[in-house]
Every structure is written in C-alpha cells, then in structure tokens.
Amino acid sequence: IRPFDGAEADAIPEIKSTLRSAVYKRLLADVPVGVSLSGGLDSSIVTALAREETENLHSFAVGVEGSPDLEAARQMSRYLETVHHEYVYNTQEMVKALPDVLYHLESFDPALVRSAIPNYFLAKLASEQVKVILTGEGADEVYAGYDYLARCETPNELQDEMLHITNALHNTNLQRADRMSMAFGLEARVPFLDLKSVAFAMSLPADWKLHNGRTPKALLRRSFADDLPAEIVNRPKAKFSKGAGSSELIAAQ
C-alpha cells in the first residue's frame, strides 16, 4: 500500500468519496436492498450514503426495550427519512434463540456469540422485507474504532494491530455477520471493506488514528460531520451486543 501523500485535511473528501463509491456499488442488485441501522457512526454513514441513491430505503434496528441503539436508530431514520423497521426482544427470546445462533455461527467464542444474538434478530427482521442488507462492519478495524486500541502507543504498533484484526475478520465479525444473515437467506454487504476503501484507509498515516487525546475514528467523524446529526457524529463506540442491550441480559442469566 502506497502511503497517502498529503495533509489530514486532504484525506477527508477522499474518505467520503471512496466510501460513497463503495456504497453505491453495493446498492446494485435486482432484489430489494436495505441497511442495518444501529444508530452508531458506521451504520449511520452507510445509511446516509445509501439514502442518496435510494428513495424508499428500508432500515432495520433491533434491541431490548430502552436500549441505546433503538433510540439512536429512530433518530437517524427520522433524519434521513428511511422506511424504518425495528424489533424489540426480551431475555426469554434470547435464551430460546441461543441454540439456533450457535448452530449457525459455528463458534462458541463468548464475544462473538454475544453480538451474534442481536445480529440473528436483525437478519430475521430484515429478511422479511429485503434480500440484501448493507452493514457498517469493518470501520472499526480500518479506522481504529475499538477502545482497546488506545493501548497502542506508536503508529507502527497501531498499524500492525489494525492489519492483524482486519486479516482476522473472516473468523470474527464477518463470520458472525455472514452466518447470521445467511441463516435467513439474507446477503450482507460490507462497504467499508471494499478493496479500495481498505487500501485507502490503510494508506493513511496511523498517527492520525492514534487515540492519544483524539476521539476514536476522528477521521470518519470529520468526514461526515456535515451529513449526520452532531450527537450521532460524536456518539461513542458501542459493541453491537452492548448497544442493543443484549450483553447485560446475557450476563444476568
């Protein structure tokens, strides 16, 4: 990957145009396409870009009653005027779905299982309306969104870790996203992991992504600050299971 030659301000419009192309490409289909909308930064970016090209864009959100994701997703749906669908589940439904989730996930990794549960309900909900769904997977890997990446003190250390977790996605978040969606015959597409998107993100200096004193994913937040509500742009990273509220319920069992 050739290192990006320019200032940080020069990268902002390129981040936006690269992601726009990635989203537009994944909207091409001869079947209905929707979006996963958790109300987090990544899914909101994908939804905003998809909405530019889609008149009646269907968005989908799941969570337990009162979960942060549901409220943030409603806010984004109102803002972008999507056709919004949501499903509110409870502890009993999670426990009942768990054997099915494990069967399709083909993993007993606790973190993966926790986030697979809301993914399972999301895929079930979306499959009733569309055949393809766009998701925000991959943004945290290539733009250093995870909280634990704050432990990386040097640009080289951060770049190595980002490459490592991106290369491992087939056994982690992409395994979850793929297995849960295909359990319902739904195809999940991931614009952030478009080859050009990954290559461009990884070409950016890693010191622009370091957490020391900066908000995680500051580059992404800057790139879409004019396109999303301020509270969404500044919303902290929340794992899917936490934002949807399922991790607390599982822990209580």
Secondary structure, 3 states (H helix, E strand, C coil): CCCCCCCHHHHHHHHHHHHHHHHHHHCCCCCCEEEECCCCHHHHHHHHHHHHHCCCCEEEEEECCCCHHHHHHHHHHHHHCCEEEEEECCHHHHHHHHHHHHHHHCCCCHHHHHHHHHHHHHHHHHHCCCCEEECCCCHHHHCCCCHHHHHCCCHHHHHHHHHHHHHCHHHCHHHHHHHHHHCCCCEEECHHHCHHHHHHHHHCCHHHCCCCCCCCCHHHHHHCCCCCCHHHHCCCCCCHHHHCCHHHHHHHC
